[in-house]
Amino acid sequence: MKKALLYFLLGTVLSFLINYFFYSSENIGLDIYYAVAFGVAWGIAYYLDTPEFTLAKKMGLSFLAMGILVLVGTLIFNLELAIPSILKFSTVFVAYYLIASFRANKTLRN
């Protein structure tokens, strides 16, 4: 769990710094929201990267996380601005497992 939180924090900070310095959207709140979505994706992907979770549970928890991101984004901003958080989340989530699939043990934990 500690490493999953570390992945979340590092993903959030790195994403925020890249967005802030290279793609300045002039809305700091939106930059933070997208950075948190990116960090959540890395943290959850790492947390679920264990044989304890079945594929169905992994997919269910990732969809739940995306739903929460959209709900929070819609409450804070609007639906149009919340949708890109799903794209960031799902891209990172798929990238994590794609990278893991190239390893012999199919995980990035070891």
One Martini backbone bead per residue (centre of mass of N, CA, C, O) as a GRO file, in nm:
protein
  110
    1MET     BB    1   0.056   0.064  -0.019
    2LYS     BB    2   0.296   0.259  -0.007
    3LYS     BB    3   0.370   0.237  -0.310
    4ALA     BB    4   0.100   0.337  -0.419
    5LEU     BB    5   0.128   0.619  -0.292
    6LEU     BB    6   0.388   0.688  -0.437
    7TYR     BB    7   0.276   0.670  -0.722
    8PHE     BB    8   0.064   0.885  -0.682
    9LEU     BB    9   0.250   1.122  -0.605
   10LEU     BB   10   0.444   1.113  -0.848
   11GLY     BB   11   0.229   1.133  -1.070
   12THR     BB   12   0.108   1.401  -0.980
   13VAL     BB   13   0.357   1.582  -0.979
   14LEU     BB   14   0.460   1.529  -1.264
   15SER     BB   15   0.204   1.610  -1.416
   16PHE     BB   16   0.181   1.896  -1.310
   17LEU     BB   17   0.454   2.005  -1.406
   18ILE     BB   18   0.411   1.955  -1.704
   19ASN     BB   19   0.146   2.115  -1.738
   20TYR     BB   20   0.243   2.388  -1.616
   21PHE     BB   21   0.514   2.434  -1.800
   22PHE     BB   22   0.397   2.326  -2.104
   23TYR     BB   23   0.042   2.348  -2.080
   24SER     BB   24  -0.088   2.599  -1.989
   25SER     BB   25  -0.439   2.649  -1.895
   26GLU     BB   26  -0.509   2.880  -1.674
   27ASN     BB   27  -0.603   2.631  -1.468
   28ILE     BB   28  -0.502   2.510  -1.176
   29GLY     BB   29  -0.734   2.321  -1.093
   30LEU     BB   30  -0.729   2.146  -1.351
   31ASP     BB   31  -0.437   2.056  -1.327
   32ILE     BB   32  -0.476   1.908  -1.059
   33TYR     BB   33  -0.698   1.714  -1.144
   34TYR     BB   34  -0.535   1.571  -1.370
   35ALA     BB   35  -0.300   1.484  -1.187
   36VAL     BB   36  -0.470   1.307  -1.000
   37ALA     BB   37  -0.567   1.112  -1.217
   38PHE     BB   38  -0.286   1.012  -1.288
   39GLY     BB   39  -0.204   0.915  -1.000
   40VAL     BB   40  -0.437   0.720  -0.953
   41ALA     BB   41  -0.368   0.529  -1.182
   42TRP     BB   42  -0.091   0.439  -1.076
   43GLY     BB   43  -0.178   0.346  -0.794
   44ILE     BB   44  -0.395   0.137  -0.878
   45ALA     BB   45  -0.228  -0.034  -1.069
   46TYR     BB   46  -0.027  -0.121  -0.853
   47TYR     BB   47  -0.226  -0.237  -0.642
   48LEU     BB   48  -0.359  -0.451  -0.861
   49ASP     BB   49  -0.065  -0.591  -0.905
   50THR     BB   50  -0.207  -0.888  -0.825
   51PRO     BB   51  -0.327  -1.213  -0.774
   52GLU     BB   52  -0.564  -1.139  -0.573
   53PHE     BB   53  -0.680  -1.014  -0.833
   54THR     BB   54  -0.907  -1.022  -1.051
   55LEU     BB   55  -1.004  -0.908  -1.347
   56ALA     BB   56  -1.283  -0.813  -1.253
   57LYS     BB   57  -1.181  -0.643  -1.012
   58LYS     BB   58  -0.995  -0.457  -1.168
   59MET     BB   59  -1.215  -0.340  -1.351
   60GLY     BB   60  -1.413  -0.247  -1.135
   61LEU     BB   61  -1.218  -0.053  -0.983
   62SER     BB   62  -1.150   0.124  -1.228
   63PHE     BB   63  -1.443   0.216  -1.287
   64LEU     BB   64  -1.492   0.341  -1.013
   65ALA     BB   65  -1.267   0.553  -1.033
   66MET     BB   66  -1.379   0.691  -1.286
   67GLY     BB   67  -1.651   0.769  -1.164
   68ILE     BB   68  -1.535   0.949  -0.941
   69LEU     BB   69  -1.387   1.146  -1.122
   70VAL     BB   70  -1.638   1.246  -1.273
   71LEU     BB   71  -1.801   1.341  -1.033
   72VAL     BB   72  -1.598   1.544  -0.923
   73GLY     BB   73  -1.557   1.704  -1.189
   74THR     BB   74  -1.858   1.787  -1.216
   75LEU     BB   75  -1.879   1.939  -0.944
   76ILE     BB   76  -1.639   2.141  -0.997
   77PHE     BB   77  -1.703   2.176  -1.297
   78ASN     BB   78  -1.764   1.975  -1.571
   79LEU     BB   79  -1.816   1.730  -1.794
   80GLU     BB   80  -1.616   1.829  -2.016
   81LEU     BB   81  -1.370   1.840  -1.801
   82ALA     BB   82  -1.393   1.538  -1.686
   83ILE     BB   83  -1.338   1.340  -1.925
   84PRO     BB   84  -1.018   1.359  -1.953
   85SER     BB   85  -0.963   1.192  -1.694
   86ILE     BB   86  -1.035   0.919  -1.821
   87LEU     BB   87  -0.820   0.920  -2.039
   88LYS     BB   88  -0.581   0.931  -1.850
   89PHE     BB   89  -0.643   0.686  -1.680
   90SER     BB   90  -0.669   0.466  -1.906
   91THR     BB   91  -0.391   0.508  -2.032
   92VAL     BB   92  -0.224   0.439  -1.782
   93PHE     BB   93  -0.346   0.164  -1.717
   94VAL     BB   94  -0.272   0.029  -1.986
   95ALA     BB   95   0.031   0.091  -1.983
   96TYR     BB   96   0.104  -0.067  -1.735
   97TYR     BB   97   0.006  -0.352  -1.848
   98LEU     BB   98   0.177  -0.347  -2.102
   99ILE     BB   99   0.452  -0.340  -1.968
  100ALA     BB  100   0.405  -0.596  -1.794
  101SER     BB  101   0.366  -0.801  -2.039
  102PHE     BB  102   0.687  -0.808  -2.107
  103ARG     BB  103   0.716  -0.967  -1.866
  104ALA     BB  104   0.749  -1.276  -1.735
  105ASN     BB  105   0.557  -1.211  -1.463
  106LYS     BB  106   0.340  -0.976  -1.532
  107THR     BB  107   0.495  -0.752  -1.349
  108LEU     BB  108   0.605  -0.446  -1.158
  109ARG     BB  109   0.673  -0.528  -0.857
  110ASN     BB  110   0.969  -0.689  -0.916
   0.00000   0.00000   0.00000
